[in-house]
Amino acid sequence: MDQYKAVFFDLGGTLRIADQDQDHIRKARDRMAELAGYEDPQAFIEMIEARYVPYRDWALSENLEAGDYELWKKWLLPELDDEIIRKICHEITYQYRQYKGLRHVVEGGVEVIRTLHDRGYKLGIISNLIGENEIYDWLKDDGLDVYFDAVVLSSVTHIRKPDPRMYLMACQQLGLDPSECVNVADNIKRDFTGAKKAGIGLNVMYIAPDKLKTRKLTKDNYPDYIVHRFTDILDLPELQ
């Protein structure tokens, strides 16, 4: 039972969820337009959303991710002056993420983090997302940075899950073999095939029962456990 020494968490849909707080979303949209120098926030965000579609298609098909500067210079605001993009790229990426919703830790998430840490497990984050600074700032602001020894983000590595290198990077940061690590995530398409190829020892899917009914499980993506409440992770025999 003591073969596992670390637990890696996915973020979106797993450790963090987004609420559609309309006031929060409106403020983020308005700030984005202000940063870019556009007078009509709604027209601006519609333009950005349309331009994000080919970027998203590229990222998913190639398993790659752009950093903040490249995202705006190449894909979303190529007409903007280079100096301006370098000045605003980090904040405008953050605001674009806020436009997608107000994010907070999933119910029971902090309890799981603290309990696993107290049990002696090292903790890490492996996530696909745009934005180079947001996650580090969030961990620090919420006082959670002290619990995490590895953070691997596609916006920093420029590769995306299911590329197994994402998991291998996290294992390397902890000095552990993949077989000694646990992966907790929610996305069938991206979160388990790469983890298995990397040799992650235990895979746990966190998903609501109604969503599970719509997912197609195969031998390549089937997790070792499926939990419907986040705190159920603490009851897995391998993590006692």
N, C-alpha and C positions, 0 to 999 in steps of 0.2 A: 503493500500500500504506500510505501514511501519512495517509489521510483520517480514521482513527479516533483519537480523543484520550482517550476515557474508556471504562471498562467498569463496568457496573452489575451487581450480583449480587443475586439473590433469596436468601432465607435458608433457610427450612424445606424440606428435600428437595434443596437445592442446595448452598449454602455450609456449612450446618449440618445435621446429622442427629441423631436422638434414639435412644438405647438404652433398652430397658425394664429399667433397673436397679431391681429391686423394693424394695430397701432405700431407695434414693433416693426412689422414688415414695411409699413408706409414710411417710417422714419429712416429705415435703412435705404429704401429706394430713393428718398429725397437726398440723403447724404451722398449716395453714389453719383447722382446727377450734379450735385454741387461740386464734388471733387473733380468731375470730368469737364465742368464748365458748360453744362446743358441747362437750358431754362425750363424745359418741360420734362419733369421727372417720369411721367408715364410713357411718353414717347421714347425717352431714353431707355427705360427698362425693357420696353418691347423690342427695341433694336438689339439690346444686349442678349435678351432671351433668344432671339432669332439667330444671332451669331454664335450662341453657345451650343446650338444643336450640332453643327458640323464639328465643333471642338469635342463635344461629348462622343460623337460617333468615332472620331479618330482615337480618342483616349481608350474607349472600350475595345475597338478592333485591334489596336496595337499594344494594349496593356501598358500604356505610357501616360505620364502626367506632366503638364507644364508647371514650371515655377511661376510665381506671381508676375514677374516682368514679362516672361514669354507669353503668358496667358493673355495679357492685355495688348502687348505690342504686336503679336502675330495674329491673334484670333479675335479679340473683342473690341479693341480701339486702335486699329493700325493707323488711323489717320491722325491720331493725337501725337503731339510733339514728344520725341524720345525723352527729353529731360523731364517733362511733366509726368510721363508714365513711370519713370524711375522714382519720382517723388511720391506718387499716390498709389502705386501698385499694391503695396501691402495692405493699406487701409481699405481700398476699394474692393479688394478680394474679400476681406473680412466682412465688409458691408454687404457684399453679394451673398455671402453665406448667411448673414442675418436676414436678408430678404427672403430666404427659403424657410425661415421659421426661427422661433425662439427656442434654443436648445438648452436642455437640462439633463442631469443624470437620471437614468431610469429609476423607477421606484425600487428601493432595496439595493441600489447600486453602491452607495457609500458603505452600507453595512457589509456587503460582499467584499469590497476592496479592503476594508479595515480588518475583517475577520480573517481573510486569506493571508494578509500581511502578518497578522498576529500568530497565525499558524506556521509561519516561517517560509511562506512561498514568496519568491520574487515575482514582481508583476510588470507587465509590459503592455503597450498599445501597438497594434498593427492596423493601419486604416488607410483606405483610399479616400482622398479628399483634396480639394483645392485649398490653397492658403498655407503659407509657410510658418506663420507666427501664432495663429489663433489657439492651437491646442496647447502649446507651451504656456501661453498667457492664461488660458482657462485653468490649467492644472495649478498654476501658481496662485491665481486669484481665489480659487476654491480650497486652497490648502491641500491639494491632492498630489502635488509634485513629490512630496516626501515618500509616497508609496510606490512610485514607478521608477524602475531602473532602466527601462528600455522604451523608447518611443520611435517607431518607424512609420513614416508618413509618405504617401506617394508623391505629395507635393514637394518633398525634400529629396527623395531618392530618384524621382522621375520615372519610376516603374510602378506598376499597379498589381495588386492581387488579381488573378490567381498566380502570378509569377512567384514560384517558390523562393526566389531570392529575398522576397520581403520577410519571410519567416526565418530564413537563414541569417539575415542581418540582425534580427532581434535576438536570436539565439547567441550569435557572436557577441553582441553587446553584453549579454549576461554570462558569457563564458560557459554555456551549457550545450549539450548535445540536443538536437531536436527531439529525440526520444524521451527526454526528461521534461518536456514542455507540454502544456495544455492550451488548446485554442478554443476560445468562446466567441461565437459569431452568429450571424443570422442569415447570411445570403448564400443560398445554394449554388448560384452560378460562380461566385468568386471566392468564397471563404473556406471551402473545404478541399477542393481538388488540389489547389496549390499547397495547402498545409499538409496534405497526405503525401504529395510528391516530395516535399521537404523532409518528410519523416517525423512530423509532429506526432507525439505519442498518444494523445487523447484529444478528440474533437467533440465539442459540445455545442449543439444548436439551441439558441434561445429564440423562441418564436411563439406567437399566439396560436391557439388551436385552429381558428378559422383560416389563418394564413397558411398553416401547414397543409391544409386540404388542397390548396392551389399549387403546391410545390411538387415537382417530380423528383423523387429520390432515386439515385442509381448507385451501383456499387462504387463508383468513382467519387461521389459526393456525400454518401451516407455517413452521418456522424455516429459517434459511439453512444452518445446520449442526446435526447431531446428534452428540454425543460420549457415549461410554460410560464413559470414565475422566476424572476431573476435570482431570488434567494434560494431556489431549489439547487443552485450550483453548490451551495455549502453542504448539502446533504449527499452529494455524490461520494461513494465509498472511497474512491481514489484520492479525494481531497480532504479527508478527515484528518 
